[in-house]
Amino acid sequence: MLQAIGLWIDAHLVFRPDSSSNPYHWRDFDRILSDGFYFACADHAFFVGEVAHAKGIPVVFVKTLDADFDRTLDDGTHVVVIYAADEASLLRQLDQLVVP
């Protein structure tokens, strides 16, 4: 199911980085869909999470801040969606993300 969500997004939404002429701003699911693009990780994670949740897949959104395990961007920040087959598995995954 998650692969199908990813393939649908790839076929229907375009990645469009924010710029001075097109600055990032938070948008809800319907707006992202009607705009036909996502800015970056936050939009992408939010969209995947909303679809997965609608299909009954438990999800949690996590924003990393300067975490050693995620150097995706120069400033070390990134937004991801974590999913699992059930709530217990989701909680186990979250326990592993806790950085002292």
C-alpha positions in Angstrom: 0.0 0.0 0.0 2.8 2.5 0.9 4.6 1.8 -2.4 1.3 2.5 -4.2 0.9 5.8 -2.4 4.5 6.7 -3.3 3.9 5.8 -7.0 0.7 7.8 -7.1 2.5 10.9 -5.6 5.3 10.5 -8.2 2.8 10.4 -11.0 0.5 13.2 -9.8 2.5 15.7 -7.7 5.7 17.6 -8.7 8.5 18.5 -6.4 8.9 22.3 -6.5 11.5 23.7 -4.1 10.6 27.0 -2.4 12.2 30.1 -3.6 11.9 33.9 -3.1 9.2 33.9 -5.8 7.5 30.8 -4.4 8.2 30.7 -0.6 7.2 27.7 1.5 4.0 28.0 3.4 1.9 25.4 5.2 -0.9 23.9 3.1 -3.5 21.3 3.9 -4.0 18.1 2.0 -6.6 19.5 -0.4 -4.5 22.5 -1.2 -1.4 20.3 -2.0 -3.5 18.1 -4.2 -5.1 21.1 -6.0 -1.8 22.9 -6.4 -0.3 19.7 -7.9 3.1 20.1 -6.2 4.9 19.7 -2.9 7.6 22.0 -1.6 9.8 19.5 0.3 9.9 16.9 3.1 7.1 18.5 5.2 4.6 18.6 2.4 5.6 15.1 1.2 5.5 13.5 4.6 2.1 15.2 5.4 0.6 14.0 2.2 1.8 10.4 2.5 0.7 10.4 6.2 -2.8 11.6 5.4 -3.3 9.0 2.6 -1.8 6.2 4.8 -4.0 7.2 7.7 -7.1 7.2 5.5 -6.2 3.7 4.5 -5.9 2.6 8.1 -2.1 2.6 8.4 -1.0 4.1 11.7 1.4 7.1 11.2 3.3 9.6 13.2 5.1 12.7 12.0 8.6 13.3 13.2 10.7 16.5 12.7 14.3 15.9 13.4 16.4 18.8 14.7 20.1 18.6 14.4 20.0 14.8 14.9 23.1 12.8 14.1 21.1 10.1 12.4 19.6 12.5 9.9 21.9 14.9 8.0 19.5 15.3 5.0 19.7 19.0 4.9 22.6 21.3 5.7 21.0 22.4 8.9 20.3 18.8 10.0 16.5 19.2 10.0 14.1 17.0 8.2 10.4 15.9 8.5 9.5 12.3 8.0 6.4 10.1 8.4 6.9 6.9 10.3 4.4 4.1 9.6 3.7 0.7 10.9 1.4 -2.2 10.5 -0.1 -1.6 14.0 0.1 0.8 16.9 2.4 -1.4 19.0 5.0 -1.6 16.2 4.7 2.2 15.7 5.5 2.8 19.4 8.5 0.5 19.2 9.9 2.5 16.3 9.4 5.7 18.1 11.2 4.4 21.2 14.2 3.8 19.0 14.2 7.4 17.8 14.7 9.0 21.2 18.0 10.7 21.3 19.4 11.5 24.7 
